Amino acid sequence: MAGNEMVPVLMAFGVVSWLAICFFASTAILEYRVSRAEKLYLEPAASRSLPSDADIERLCDLTEPRRDPWVRAEPVPA
């Protein structure tokens, strides 16, 4: 009857082994997705040229204060 004593140990070993396999598989999948995203998005973005100062000023006019639609134009008394 020594075999029956080993059943809980074998079950625990199986559970721990299954968890380890799942961990390594999910880590490999995540690493693949991150490296694929880097290849698809970061490398083309790094090869593009940066906008000039004139382009930035044209896109974002720094002389005008920002007006959000929910901000009233008149100051609110304290």
N, CA, C and O atoms as a Tripos MOL2 file, in Angstrom:
@<TRIPOS>MOLECULE
protein
  312   311    78     0     0
PROTEIN
NO_CHARGES

@<TRIPOS>ATOM
      1 N           0.8100   -1.1920    0.0000 N.3       1 MET1
      2 CA          0.0000    0.0000    0.0000 C.3       1 MET1
      3 C           0.8600    1.2670    0.0000 C.2       1 MET1
      4 O           0.3680    2.3500    0.3160 O.2       1 MET1
      5 N           2.0950    1.1390   -0.3400 N.am      2 ALA2
      6 CA          2.9660    2.3110   -0.3690 C.3       2 ALA2
      7 C           2.6150    3.2170   -1.5390 C.2       2 ALA2
      8 O           2.9200    4.4090   -1.5010 O.2       2 ALA2
      9 N           1.9860    2.6840   -2.5720 N.am      3 GLY3
     10 CA          1.6250    3.4820   -3.7320 C.3       3 GLY3
     11 C           0.5660    4.5170   -3.4260 C.2       3 GLY3
     12 O           0.5850    5.6010   -4.0080 O.2       3 GLY3
     13 N          -0.3660    4.2110   -2.5230 N.am      4 ASN4
     14 CA         -1.4280    5.1520   -2.1780 C.3       4 ASN4
     15 C          -0.8990    6.3720   -1.4430 C.2       4 ASN4
     16 O          -1.5020    7.4440   -1.5030 O.2       4 ASN4
     17 N           0.2130    6.2190   -0.7540 N.am      5 GLU5
     18 CA          0.7890    7.3520   -0.0250 C.3       5 GLU5
     19 C           1.4090    8.3680   -0.9840 C.2       5 GLU5
     20 O           1.5500    9.5430   -0.6480 O.2       5 GLU5
     21 N           1.7740    7.9100   -2.1700 N.am      6 MET6
     22 CA          2.4290    8.7950   -3.1330 C.3       6 MET6
     23 C           1.4350    9.5750   -3.9910 C.2       6 MET6
     24 O           1.8370   10.4890   -4.7100 O.2       6 MET6
     25 N           0.1530    9.2380   -3.9320 N.am      7 VAL7
     26 CA         -0.8340    9.8950   -4.7910 C.3       7 VAL7
     27 C          -0.9010   11.3990   -4.5370 C.2       7 VAL7
     28 O          -0.8760   12.1580   -5.5060 O.2       7 VAL7
     29 N          -0.9840   11.8750   -3.2930 N.am      8 PRO8
     30 CA         -1.0070   13.3380   -3.0980 C.3       8 PRO8
     31 C           0.2670   14.0270   -3.5880 C.2       8 PRO8
     32 O           0.2160   15.1380   -4.1150 O.2       8 PRO8
     33 N           1.4000   13.3640   -3.4110 N.am      9 VAL9
     34 CA          2.6630   13.9520   -3.8610 C.3       9 VAL9
     35 C           2.6820   14.0420   -5.3860 C.2       9 VAL9
     36 O           3.1030   15.0540   -5.9480 O.2       9 VAL9
     37 N           2.2270   12.9880   -6.0480 N.am     10 LEU10
     38 CA          2.1920   13.0100   -7.5090 C.3      10 LEU10
     39 C           1.1980   14.0420   -8.0300 C.2      10 LEU10
     40 O           1.4560   14.7020   -9.0370 O.2      10 LEU10
     41 N           0.0710   14.1810   -7.3550 N.am     11 MET11
     42 CA         -0.9070   15.1950   -7.7650 C.3      11 MET11
     43 C          -0.3330   16.5950   -7.5940 C.2      11 MET11
     44 O          -0.5010   17.4440   -8.4690 O.2      11 MET11
     45 N           0.3380   16.8430   -6.4850 N.am     12 ALA12
     46 CA          0.9530   18.1530   -6.2600 C.3      12 ALA12
     47 C           2.0270   18.4240   -7.3080 C.2      12 ALA12
     48 O           2.1330   19.5350   -7.8270 O.2      12 ALA12
     49 N           2.8190   17.4050   -7.6130 N.am     13 PHE13
     50 CA          3.8480   17.5630   -8.6430 C.3      13 PHE13
     51 C           3.2150   17.8780   -9.9990 C.2      13 PHE13
     52 O           3.7260   18.7160  -10.7420 O.2      13 PHE13
     53 N           2.1190   17.2170  -10.3190 N.am     14 GLY14
     54 CA          1.4290   17.4790  -11.5780 C.3      14 GLY14
     55 C           0.8750   18.8910  -11.6480 C.2      14 GLY14
     56 O           0.9700   19.5480  -12.6850 O.2      14 GLY14
     57 N           0.2940   19.3630  -10.5440 N.am     15 VAL15
     58 CA         -0.2580   20.7200  -10.5170 C.3      15 VAL15
     59 C           0.8520   21.7530  -10.6690 C.2      15 VAL15
     60 O           0.7170   22.7050  -11.4370 O.2      15 VAL15
     61 N           1.9470   21.5660   -9.9400 N.am     16 VAL16
     62 CA          3.0630   22.5150  -10.0230 C.3      16 VAL16
     63 C           3.6770   22.4880  -11.4240 C.2      16 VAL16
     64 O           4.0370   23.5320  -11.9690 O.2      16 VAL16
     65 N           3.7920   21.3010  -11.9970 N.am     17 SER17
     66 CA          4.3400   21.2040  -13.3580 C.3      17 SER17
     67 C           3.4290   21.9100  -14.3590 C.2      17 SER17
     68 O           3.9090   22.6150  -15.2470 O.2      17 SER17
     69 N           2.1270   21.7250  -14.2190 N.am     18 TRP18
     70 CA          1.1730   22.3710  -15.1270 C.3      18 TRP18
     71 C           1.2450   23.8930  -14.9960 C.2      18 TRP18
     72 O           1.2040   24.6050  -15.9990 O.2      18 TRP18
     73 N           1.3540   24.3900  -13.7680 N.am     19 LEU19
     74 CA          1.4740   25.8360  -13.5680 C.3      19 LEU19
     75 C           2.7650   26.3720  -14.1790 C.2      19 LEU19
     76 O           2.7750   27.4590  -14.7570 O.2      19 LEU19
     77 N           3.8520   25.6140  -14.0540 N.am     20 ALA20
     78 CA          5.1220   26.0530  -14.6410 C.3      20 ALA20
     79 C           5.0300   26.0940  -16.1630 C.2      20 ALA20
     80 O           5.5300   27.0260  -16.7920 O.2      20 ALA20
     81 N           4.3930   25.0900  -16.7550 N.am     21 ILE21
     82 CA          4.2330   25.0700  -18.2130 C.3      21 ILE21
     83 C           3.3920   26.2610  -18.6670 C.2      21 ILE21
     84 O           3.7280   26.9180  -19.6530 O.2      21 ILE21
     85 N           2.3070   26.5420  -17.9570 N.am     22 CYS22
     86 CA          1.4570   27.6870  -18.3130 C.3      22 CYS22
     87 C           2.2160   29.0000  -18.1820 C.2      22 CYS22
     88 O           2.0680   29.8900  -19.0190 O.2      22 CYS22
     89 N           3.0320   29.1260  -17.1300 N.am     23 PHE23
     90 CA          3.8080   30.3480  -16.9280 C.3      23 PHE23
     91 C           4.7880   30.5640  -18.0750 C.2      23 PHE23
     92 O           4.8680   31.6590  -18.6310 O.2      23 PHE23
     93 N           5.5340   29.5200  -18.4280 N.am     24 PHE24
     94 CA          6.5230   29.6730  -19.4900 C.3      24 PHE24
     95 C           5.8590   29.9050  -20.8420 C.2      24 PHE24
     96 O           6.3800   30.6600  -21.6620 O.2      24 PHE24
     97 N           4.7230   29.2690  -21.0840 N.am     25 ALA25
     98 CA          4.0200   29.4850  -22.3530 C.3      25 ALA25
     99 C           3.4980   30.9150  -22.4450 C.2      25 ALA25
    100 O           3.6340   31.5540  -23.4880 O.2      25 ALA25
    101 N           2.9030   31.4250  -21.3650 N.am     26 SER26
    102 CA          2.3820   32.7950  -21.4060 C.3      26 SER26
    103 C           3.5150   33.8110  -21.5120 C.2      26 SER26
    104 O           3.3610   34.8400  -22.1700 O.2      26 SER26
    105 N           4.6500   33.5330  -20.8720 N.am     27 THR27
    106 CA          5.8010   34.4290  -20.9850 C.3      27 THR27
    107 C           6.3290   34.4510  -22.4170 C.2      27 THR27
    108 O           6.6780   35.5100  -22.9370 O.2      27 THR27
    109 N           6.3880   33.2880  -23.0480 N.am     28 ALA28
    110 CA          6.8650   33.2300  -24.4350 C.3      28 ALA28
    111 C           5.9070   33.9630  -25.3700 C.2      28 ALA28
    112 O           6.3490   34.6620  -26.2820 O.2      28 ALA28
    113 N           4.6090   33.8110  -25.1550 N.am     29 ILE29
    114 CA          3.6260   34.5030  -25.9920 C.3      29 ILE29
    115 C           3.7390   36.0090  -25.8080 C.2      29 ILE29
    116 O           3.6980   36.7590  -26.7830 O.2      29 ILE29
    117 N           3.8790   36.4560  -24.5680 N.am     30 LEU30
    118 CA          4.0110   37.8860  -24.3020 C.3      30 LEU30
    119 C           5.2770   38.4460  -24.9310 C.2      30 LEU30
    120 O           5.2520   39.5300  -25.5140 O.2      30 LEU30
    121 N           6.3830   37.7180  -24.8190 N.am     31 GLU31
    122 CA          7.6340   38.1700  -25.4180 C.3      31 GLU31
    123 C           7.5020   38.2660  -26.9390 C.2      31 GLU31
    124 O           8.0230   39.2010  -27.5480 O.2      31 GLU31
    125 N           6.8190   37.3180  -27.5460 N.am     32 TYR32
    126 CA          6.5990   37.3590  -28.9960 C.3      32 TYR32
    127 C           5.7670   38.5760  -29.3820 C.2      32 TYR32
    128 O           6.0830   39.2620  -30.3550 O.2      32 TYR32
    129 N           4.7100   38.8450  -28.6280 N.am     33 ARG33
    130 CA          3.8450   39.9790  -28.9660 C.3      33 ARG33
    131 C           4.5750   41.3040  -28.7900 C.2      33 ARG33
    132 O           4.3970   42.2140  -29.6000 O.2      33 ARG33
    133 N           5.3940   41.4300  -27.7470 N.am     34 VAL34
    134 CA          6.1330   42.6770  -27.5250 C.3      34 VAL34
    135 C           7.1660   42.8840  -28.6300 C.2      34 VAL34
    136 O           7.2940   43.9850  -29.1660 O.2      34 VAL34
    137 N           7.9000   41.8300  -28.9690 N.am     35 SER35
    138 CA          8.9130   41.9890  -30.0170 C.3      35 SER35
    139 C           8.2580   42.2700  -31.3690 C.2      35 SER35
    140 O           8.8140   43.0130  -32.1790 O.2      35 SER35
    141 N           7.0900   41.6910  -31.6230 N.am     36 ARG36
    142 CA          6.3670   41.9610  -32.8720 C.3      36 ARG36
    143 C           5.8810   43.4100  -32.9090 C.2      36 ARG36
    144 O           5.9440   44.0640  -33.9500 O.2      36 ARG36
    145 N           5.3950   43.9080  -31.7670 N.am     37 ALA37
    146 CA          4.9500   45.3000  -31.7060 C.3      37 ALA37
    147 C           6.1220   46.2550  -31.9060 C.2      37 ALA37
    148 O           5.9890   47.2790  -32.5760 O.2      37 ALA37
    149 N           7.2640   45.9170  -31.3270 N.am     38 GLU38
    150 CA          8.4380   46.7620  -31.5350 C.3      38 GLU38
    151 C           8.8110   46.8050  -33.0110 C.2      38 GLU38
    152 O           9.1310   47.8670  -33.5460 O.2      38 GLU38
    153 N           8.7680   45.6600  -33.6610 N.am     39 LYS39
    154 CA          9.1390   45.6120  -35.0730 C.3      39 LYS39
    155 C           8.1400   46.3800  -35.9310 C.2      39 LYS39
    156 O           8.5300   47.0580  -36.8810 O.2      39 LYS39
    157 N           6.8560   46.2760  -35.6000 N.am     40 LEU40
    158 CA          5.8350   46.9070  -36.4290 C.3      40 LEU40
    159 C           5.7330   48.4140  -36.2170 C.2      40 LEU40
    160 O           5.4630   49.1500  -37.1660 O.2      40 LEU40
    161 N           5.9420   48.8790  -34.9990 N.am     41 TYR41
    162 CA          5.6600   50.2810  -34.6840 C.3      41 TYR41
    163 C           6.8970   51.1110  -34.3690 C.2      41 TYR41
    164 O           6.9980   52.2510  -34.8230 O.2      41 TYR41
    165 N           7.8250   50.5780  -33.6150 N.am     42 LEU42
    166 CA          8.9360   51.4080  -33.1640 C.3      42 LEU42
    167 C           9.9840   51.6280  -34.2440 C.2      42 LEU42
    168 O          10.4990   52.7380  -34.3830 O.2      42 LEU42
    169 N          10.3090   50.5980  -35.0080 N.am     43 GLU43
    170 CA         11.3360   50.7710  -36.0320 C.3      43 GLU43
    171 C          10.9100   51.7500  -37.1260 C.2      43 GLU43
    172 O          11.7110   52.6080  -37.4980 O.2      43 GLU43
    173 N           9.6820   51.6650  -37.6630 N.am     44 PRO44
    174 CA          9.2790   52.6870  -38.6520 C.3      44 PRO44
    175 C           9.1940   54.0860  -38.0450 C.2      44 PRO44
    176 O           9.4890   55.0720  -38.7200 O.2      44 PRO44
    177 N           8.7950   54.1780  -36.7820 N.am     45 ALA45
    178 CA          8.7030   55.4960  -36.1510 C.3      45 ALA45
    179 C          10.0850   56.1040  -35.9660 C.2      45 ALA45
    180 O          10.2390   57.3210  -36.0700 O.2      45 ALA45
    181 N          11.0850   55.2880  -35.6970 N.am     46 ALA46
    182 CA         12.4380   55.8050  -35.5020 C.3      46 ALA46
    183 C          13.0540   56.2650  -36.8180 C.2      46 ALA46
    184 O          13.9340   57.1260  -36.8170 O.2      46 ALA46
    185 N          12.6120   55.7120  -37.9250 N.am     47 SER47
    186 CA         13.2050   56.0910  -39.2030 C.3      47 SER47
    187 C          12.6090   57.3810  -39.7570 C.2      47 SER47
    188 O          13.1960   57.9930  -40.6500 O.2      47 SER47
    189 N          11.4570   57.8030  -39.2470 N.am     48 ARG48
    190 CA         10.8490   59.0530  -39.7240 C.3      48 ARG48
    191 C          11.6230   60.2550  -39.1930 C.2      48 ARG48
    192 O          12.2070   60.2040  -38.1110 O.2      48 ARG48
    193 N          11.6180   61.3330  -39.9670 N.am     49 SER49
    194 CA         12.3170   62.5330  -39.5240 C.3      49 SER49
    195 C          11.4430   63.3090  -38.5360 C.2      49 SER49
    196 O          10.2150   63.2290  -38.5750 O.2      49 SER49
    197 N          12.0910   64.0480  -37.6670 N.am     50 LEU50
    198 CA         11.3750   64.8500  -36.6770 C.3      50 LEU50
    199 C          10.8390   66.1180  -37.3260 C.2      50 LEU50
    200 O          11.4510   66.6320  -38.2620 O.2      50 LEU50
    201 N           9.7080   66.6350  -36.8510 N.am     51 PRO51
    202 CA          9.1890   67.8830  -37.4270 C.3      51 PRO51
    203 C          10.0820   69.0630  -37.0500 C.2      51 PRO51
    204 O          10.7250   69.0620  -36.0000 O.2      51 PRO51
    205 N          10.1090   70.0470  -37.9080 N.am     52 SER52
    206 CA         10.9170   71.2370  -37.6350 C.3      52 SER52
    207 C          10.2050   72.1220  -36.6120 C.2      52 SER52
    208 O           9.0350   71.9040  -36.2940 O.2      52 SER52
    209 N          10.9200   73.1140  -36.1040 N.am     53 ASP53
    210 CA         10.3230   74.0450  -35.1440 C.3      53 ASP53
    211 C           9.1640   74.8150  -35.7710 C.2      53 ASP53
    212 O           8.1670   75.0880  -35.1030 O.2      53 ASP53
    213 N           9.2890   75.1630  -37.0440 N.am     54 ALA54
    214 CA          8.2060   75.8830  -37.7220 C.3      54 ALA54
    215 C           6.9550   75.0110  -37.8280 C.2      54 ALA54
    216 O           5.8380   75.5040  -37.6760 O.2      54 ALA54
    217 N           7.1430   73.7260  -38.0870 N.am     55 ASP55
    218 CA          5.9930   72.8190  -38.1430 C.3      55 ASP55
    219 C           5.2980   72.7290  -36.7900 C.2      55 ASP55
    220 O           4.0700   72.7270  -36.7120 O.2      55 ASP55
    221 N           6.0890   72.6550  -35.7340 N.am     56 ILE56
    222 CA          5.5050   72.5530  -34.3940 C.3      56 ILE56
    223 C           4.7500   73.8280  -34.0490 C.2      56 ILE56
    224 O           3.6460   73.7670  -33.5080 O.2      56 ILE56
    225 N           5.3400   74.9910  -34.3580 N.am     57 GLU57
    226 CA          4.6570   76.2530  -34.0620 C.3      57 GLU57
    227 C           3.3900   76.4130  -34.8940 C.2      57 GLU57
    228 O           2.4060   76.9760  -34.4140 O.2      57 GLU57
    229 N           3.4000   75.9310  -36.1220 N.am     58 ARG58
    230 CA          2.2110   76.0120  -36.9530 C.3      58 ARG58
    231 C           1.1140   75.0920  -36.4080 C.2      58 ARG58
    232 O          -0.0600   75.4610  -36.4030 O.2      58 ARG58
    233 N           1.4930   73.9070  -35.9520 N.am     59 LEU59
    234 CA          0.4970   72.9730  -35.4260 C.3      59 LEU59
    235 C          -0.0520   73.4050  -34.0720 C.2      59 LEU59
    236 O          -1.2220   73.1730  -33.7680 O.2      59 LEU59
    237 N           0.7840   74.0230  -33.2740 N.am     60 CYS60
    238 CA          0.3890   74.3820  -31.9130 C.3      60 CYS60
    239 C           0.7900   75.8360  -31.6890 C.2      60 CYS60
    240 O           1.9050   76.1090  -31.2470 O.2      60 CYS60
    241 N          -0.1000   76.7590  -31.9870 N.am     61 ASP61
    242 CA          0.2030   78.1820  -31.8770 C.3      61 ASP61
    243 C           0.3530   78.5390  -30.4070 C.2      61 ASP61
    244 O          -0.6180   78.5250  -29.6500 O.2      61 ASP61
    245 N           1.5760   78.8580  -30.0130 N.am     62 LEU62
    246 CA          1.8660   79.1120  -28.6010 C.3      62 LEU62
    247 C           1.5050   80.5260  -28.1790 C.2      62 LEU62
    248 O           1.5490   80.8370  -26.9880 O.2      62 LEU62
    249 N           1.1440   81.4080  -29.1420 N.am     63 THR63
    250 CA          0.8080   82.7810  -28.7680 C.3      63 THR63
    251 C          -0.6130   82.8930  -28.2390 C.2      63 THR63
    252 O          -0.9220   83.8440  -27.5210 O.2      63 THR63
    253 N          -1.4830   81.9500  -28.5730 N.am     64 GLU64
    254 CA         -2.8710   81.9890  -28.1150 C.3      64 GLU64
    255 C          -3.0400   81.1070  -26.8820 C.2      64 GLU64
    256 O          -2.5460   79.9800  -26.8500 O.2      64 GLU64
    257 N          -3.7350   81.6140  -25.8730 N.am     65 PRO65
    258 CA         -3.9910   80.7480  -24.7160 C.3      65 PRO65
    259 C          -4.9500   79.6300  -25.1040 C.2      65 PRO65
    260 O          -5.7950   79.7870  -25.9860 O.2      65 PRO65
    261 N          -4.8020   78.5470  -24.4540 N.am     66 ARG66
    262 CA         -5.6550   77.3970  -24.7590 C.3      66 ARG66
    263 C          -7.0460   77.6290  -24.1950 C.2      66 ARG66
    264 O          -7.2060   78.0240  -23.0400 O.2      66 ARG66
    265 N          -8.0370   77.3820  -25.0170 N.am     67 ARG67
    266 CA         -9.4280   77.5370  -24.5910 C.3      67 ARG67
    267 C         -10.1190   76.1900  -24.7100 C.2      67 ARG67
    268 O         -10.4120   75.7210  -25.8100 O.2      67 ARG67
    269 N         -10.3670   75.5920  -23.5960 N.am     68 ASP68
    270 CA        -11.1400   74.3580  -23.6030 C.3      68 ASP68
    271 C         -12.6120   74.7200  -23.6450 C.2      68 ASP68
    272 O         -12.9980   75.7560  -23.1030 O.2      68 ASP68
    273 N         -13.4460   73.9050  -24.2680 N.am     69 PRO69
    274 CA        -14.8640   74.2650  -24.4030 C.3      69 PRO69
    275 C         -15.5890   74.3890  -23.0720 C.2      69 PRO69
    276 O         -16.5920   75.0970  -22.9880 O.2      69 PRO69
    277 N         -15.1170   73.7280  -22.0440 N.am     70 TRP70
    278 CA        -15.8080   73.7760  -20.7580 C.3      70 TRP70
    279 C         -15.2790   74.8840  -19.8500 C.2      70 TRP70
    280 O         -15.7850   75.0600  -18.7420 O.2      70 TRP70
    281 N         -14.2560   75.6430  -20.3050 N.am     71 VAL71
    282 CA        -13.6990   76.7310  -19.5080 C.3      71 VAL71
    283 C         -14.3470   78.0320  -19.9590 C.2      71 VAL71
    284 O         -14.3530   78.3540  -21.1480 O.2      71 VAL71
    285 N         -14.8970   78.7810  -18.9960 N.am     72 ARG72
    286 CA        -15.5240   80.0620  -19.3440 C.3      72 ARG72
    287 C         -14.4540   81.0970  -19.6510 C.2      72 ARG72
    288 O         -13.3560   81.0510  -19.0970 O.2      72 ARG72
    289 N         -14.7850   82.0400  -20.5480 N.am     73 ALA73
    290 CA        -13.8110   83.0400  -20.9750 C.3      73 ALA73
    291 C         -13.5510   84.0730  -19.8890 C.2      73 ALA73
    292 O         -12.4260   84.5550  -19.7540 O.2      73 ALA73
    293 N         -14.5770   84.4230  -19.1090 N.am     74 GLU74
    294 CA        -14.3850   85.4530  -18.0820 C.3      74 GLU74
    295 C         -13.8390   84.8110  -16.7990 C.2      74 GLU74
    296 O         -14.1830   83.6770  -16.4670 O.2      74 GLU74
    297 N         -12.9860   85.5500  -16.0880 N.am     75 PRO75
    298 CA        -12.4450   84.9980  -14.8370 C.3      75 PRO75
    299 C         -13.5410   84.8830  -13.7710 C.2      75 PRO75
    300 O         -14.4630   85.6970  -13.7140 O.2      75 PRO75
    301 N         -13.4200   83.8880  -12.9580 N.am     76 VAL76
    302 CA        -14.3870   83.6600  -11.8800 C.3      76 VAL76
    303 C         -13.8490   84.3220  -10.6230 C.2      76 VAL76
    304 O         -12.7070   84.0600  -10.2430 O.2      76 VAL76
    305 N         -14.6470   85.1890   -9.9510 N.am     77 PRO77
    306 CA        -14.1420   85.8220   -8.7190 C.3      77 PRO77
    307 C         -13.9320   84.7820   -7.6210 C.2      77 PRO77
    308 O         -14.6830   83.8130   -7.5000 O.2      77 PRO77
    309 N         -12.9020   85.0110   -6.8380 N.am     78 ALA78
    310 CA        -12.5620   84.0550   -5.7730 C.3      78 ALA78
    311 C         -13.5090   84.1710   -4.5980 C.2      78 ALA78
    312 O         -13.3680   83.4420   -3.6170 O.2      78 ALA78
@<TRIPOS>BOND
     1     1     2 1
     2     2     3 1
     3     3     4 2
     4     3     5 am
     5     5     6 1
     6     6     7 1
     7     7     8 2
     8     7     9 am
     9     9    10 1
    10    10    11 1
    11    11    12 2
    12    11    13 am
    13    13    14 1
    14    14    15 1
    15    15    16 2
    16    15    17 am
    17    17    18 1
    18    18    19 1
    19    19    20 2
    20    19    21 am
    21    21    22 1
    22    22    23 1
    23    23    24 2
    24    23    25 am
    25    25    26 1
    26    26    27 1
    27    27    28 2
    28    27    29 am
    29    29    30 1
    30    30    31 1
    31    31    32 2
    32    31    33 am
    33    33    34 1
    34    34    35 1
    35    35    36 2
    36    35    37 am
    37    37    38 1
    38    38    39 1
    39    39    40 2
    40    39    41 am
    41    41    42 1
    42    42    43 1
    43    43    44 2
    44    43    45 am
    45    45    46 1
    46    46    47 1
    47    47    48 2
    48    47    49 am
    49    49    50 1
    50    50    51 1
    51    51    52 2
    52    51    53 am
    53    53    54 1
    54    54    55 1
    55    55    56 2
    56    55    57 am
    57    57    58 1
    58    58    59 1
    59    59    60 2
    60    59    61 am
    61    61    62 1
    62    62    63 1
    63    63    64 2
    64    63    65 am
    65    65    66 1
    66    66    67 1
    67    67    68 2
    68    67    69 am
    69    69    70 1
    70    70    71 1
    71    71    72 2
    72    71    73 am
    73    73    74 1
    74    74    75 1
    75    75    76 2
    76    75    77 am
    77    77    78 1
    78    78    79 1
    79    79    80 2
    80    79    81 am
    81    81    82 1
    82    82    83 1
    83    83    84 2
    84    83    85 am
    85    85    86 1
    86    86    87 1
    87    87    88 2
    88    87    89 am
    89    89    90 1
    90    90    91 1
    91    91    92 2
    92    91    93 am
    93    93    94 1
    94    94    95 1
    95    95    96 2
    96    95    97 am
    97    97    98 1
    98    98    99 1
    99    99   100 2
   100    99   101 am
   101   101   102 1
   102   102   103 1
   103   103   104 2
   104   103   105 am
   105   105   106 1
   106   106   107 1
   107   107   108 2
   108   107   109 am
   109   109   110 1
   110   110   111 1
   111   111   112 2
   112   111   113 am
   113   113   114 1
   114   114   115 1
   115   115   116 2
   116   115   117 am
   117   117   118 1
   118   118   119 1
   119   119   120 2
   120   119   121 am
   121   121   122 1
   122   122   123 1
   123   123   124 2
   124   123   125 am
   125   125   126 1
   126   126   127 1
   127   127   128 2
   128   127   129 am
   129   129   130 1
   130   130   131 1
   131   131   132 2
   132   131   133 am
   133   133   134 1
   134   134   135 1
   135   135   136 2
   136   135   137 am
   137   137   138 1
   138   138   139 1
   139   139   140 2
   140   139   141 am
   141   141   142 1
   142   142   143 1
   143   143   144 2
   144   143   145 am
   145   145   146 1
   146   146   147 1
   147   147   148 2
   148   147   149 am
   149   149   150 1
   150   150   151 1
   151   151   152 2
   152   151   153 am
   153   153   154 1
   154   154   155 1
   155   155   156 2
   156   155   157 am
   157   157   158 1
   158   158   159 1
   159   159   160 2
   160   159   161 am
   161   161   162 1
   162   162   163 1
   163   163   164 2
   164   163   165 am
   165   165   166 1
   166   166   167 1
   167   167   168 2
   168   167   169 am
   169   169   170 1
   170   170   171 1
   171   171   172 2
   172   171   173 am
   173   173   174 1
   174   174   175 1
   175   175   176 2
   176   175   177 am
   177   177   178 1
   178   178   179 1
   179   179   180 2
   180   179   181 am
   181   181   182 1
   182   182   183 1
   183   183   184 2
   184   183   185 am
   185   185   186 1
   186   186   187 1
   187   187   188 2
   188   187   189 am
   189   189   190 1
   190   190   191 1
   191   191   192 2
   192   191   193 am
   193   193   194 1
   194   194   195 1
   195   195   196 2
   196   195   197 am
   197   197   198 1
   198   198   199 1
   199   199   200 2
   200   199   201 am
   201   201   202 1
   202   202   203 1
   203   203   204 2
   204   203   205 am
   205   205   206 1
   206   206   207 1
   207   207   208 2
   208   207   209 am
   209   209   210 1
   210   210   211 1
   211   211   212 2
   212   211   213 am
   213   213   214 1
   214   214   215 1
   215   215   216 2
   216   215   217 am
   217   217   218 1
   218   218   219 1
   219   219   220 2
   220   219   221 am
   221   221   222 1
   222   222   223 1
   223   223   224 2
   224   223   225 am
   225   225   226 1
   226   226   227 1
   227   227   228 2
   228   227   229 am
   229   229   230 1
   230   230   231 1
   231   231   232 2
   232   231   233 am
   233   233   234 1
   234   234   235 1
   235   235   236 2
   236   235   237 am
   237   237   238 1
   238   238   239 1
   239   239   240 2
   240   239   241 am
   241   241   242 1
   242   242   243 1
   243   243   244 2
   244   243   245 am
   245   245   246 1
   246   246   247 1
   247   247   248 2
   248   247   249 am
   249   249   250 1
   250   250   251 1
   251   251   252 2
   252   251   253 am
   253   253   254 1
   254   254   255 1
   255   255   256 2
   256   255   257 am
   257   257   258 1
   258   258   259 1
   259   259   260 2
   260   259   261 am
   261   261   262 1
   262   262   263 1
   263   263   264 2
   264   263   265 am
   265   265   266 1
   266   266   267 1
   267   267   268 2
   268   267   269 am
   269   269   270 1
   270   270   271 1
   271   271   272 2
   272   271   273 am
   273   273   274 1
   274   274   275 1
   275   275   276 2
   276   275   277 am
   277   277   278 1
   278   278   279 1
   279   279   280 2
   280   279   281 am
   281   281   282 1
   282   282   283 1
   283   283   284 2
   284   283   285 am
   285   285   286 1
   286   286   287 1
   287   287   288 2
   288   287   289 am
   289   289   290 1
   290   290   291 1
   291   291   292 2
   292   291   293 am
   293   293   294 1
   294   294   295 1
   295   295   296 2
   296   295   297 am
   297   297   298 1
   298   298   299 1
   299   299   300 2
   300   299   301 am
   301   301   302 1
   302   302   303 1
   303   303   304 2
   304   303   305 am
   305   305   306 1
   306   306   307 1
   307   307   308 2
   308   307   309 am
   309   309   310 1
   310   310   311 1
   311   311   312 2
@<TRIPOS>SUBSTRUCTURE
     1 MET1         2 RESIDUE 1 A MET
     2 ALA2         6 RESIDUE 1 A ALA
     3 GLY3        10 RESIDUE 1 A GLY
     4 ASN4        14 RESIDUE 1 A ASN
     5 GLU5        18 RESIDUE 1 A GLU
     6 MET6        22 RESIDUE 1 A MET
     7 VAL7        26 RESIDUE 1 A VAL
     8 PRO8        30 RESIDUE 1 A PRO
     9 VAL9        34 RESIDUE 1 A VAL
    10 LEU10       38 RESIDUE 1 A LEU
    11 MET11       42 RESIDUE 1 A MET
    12 ALA12       46 RESIDUE 1 A ALA
    13 PHE13       50 RESIDUE 1 A PHE
    14 GLY14       54 RESIDUE 1 A GLY
    15 VAL15       58 RESIDUE 1 A VAL
    16 VAL16       62 RESIDUE 1 A VAL
    17 SER17       66 RESIDUE 1 A SER
    18 TRP18       70 RESIDUE 1 A TRP
    19 LEU19       74 RESIDUE 1 A LEU
    20 ALA20       78 RESIDUE 1 A ALA
    21 ILE21       82 RESIDUE 1 A ILE
    22 CYS22       86 RESIDUE 1 A CYS
    23 PHE23       90 RESIDUE 1 A PHE
    24 PHE24       94 RESIDUE 1 A PHE
    25 ALA25       98 RESIDUE 1 A ALA
    26 SER26      102 RESIDUE 1 A SER
    27 THR27      106 RESIDUE 1 A THR
    28 ALA28      110 RESIDUE 1 A ALA
    29 ILE29      114 RESIDUE 1 A ILE
    30 LEU30      118 RESIDUE 1 A LEU
    31 GLU31      122 RESIDUE 1 A GLU
    32 TYR32      126 RESIDUE 1 A TYR
    33 ARG33      130 RESIDUE 1 A ARG
    34 VAL34      134 RESIDUE 1 A VAL
    35 SER35      138 RESIDUE 1 A SER
    36 ARG36      142 RESIDUE 1 A ARG
    37 ALA37      146 RESIDUE 1 A ALA
    38 GLU38      150 RESIDUE 1 A GLU
    39 LYS39      154 RESIDUE 1 A LYS
    40 LEU40      158 RESIDUE 1 A LEU
    41 TYR41      162 RESIDUE 1 A TYR
    42 LEU42      166 RESIDUE 1 A LEU
    43 GLU43      170 RESIDUE 1 A GLU
    44 PRO44      174 RESIDUE 1 A PRO
    45 ALA45      178 RESIDUE 1 A ALA
    46 ALA46      182 RESIDUE 1 A ALA
    47 SER47      186 RESIDUE 1 A SER
    48 ARG48      190 RESIDUE 1 A ARG
    49 SER49      194 RESIDUE 1 A SER
    50 LEU50      198 RESIDUE 1 A LEU
    51 PRO51      202 RESIDUE 1 A PRO
    52 SER52      206 RESIDUE 1 A SER
    53 ASP53      210 RESIDUE 1 A ASP
    54 ALA54      214 RESIDUE 1 A ALA
    55 ASP55      218 RESIDUE 1 A ASP
    56 ILE56      222 RESIDUE 1 A ILE
    57 GLU57      226 RESIDUE 1 A GLU
    58 ARG58      230 RESIDUE 1 A ARG
    59 LEU59      234 RESIDUE 1 A LEU
    60 CYS60      238 RESIDUE 1 A CYS
    61 ASP61      242 RESIDUE 1 A ASP
    62 LEU62      246 RESIDUE 1 A LEU
    63 THR63      250 RESIDUE 1 A THR
    64 GLU64      254 RESIDUE 1 A GLU
    65 PRO65      258 RESIDUE 1 A PRO
    66 ARG66      262 RESIDUE 1 A ARG
    67 ARG67      266 RESIDUE 1 A ARG
    68 ASP68      270 RESIDUE 1 A ASP
    69 PRO69      274 RESIDUE 1 A PRO
    70 TRP70      278 RESIDUE 1 A TRP
    71 VAL71      282 RESIDUE 1 A VAL
    72 ARG72      286 RESIDUE 1 A ARG
    73 ALA73      290 RESIDUE 1 A ALA
    74 GLU74      294 RESIDUE 1 A GLU
    75 PRO75      298 RESIDUE 1 A PRO
    76 VAL76      302 RESIDUE 1 A VAL
    77 PRO77      306 RESIDUE 1 A PRO
    78 ALA78      310 RESIDUE 1 A ALA
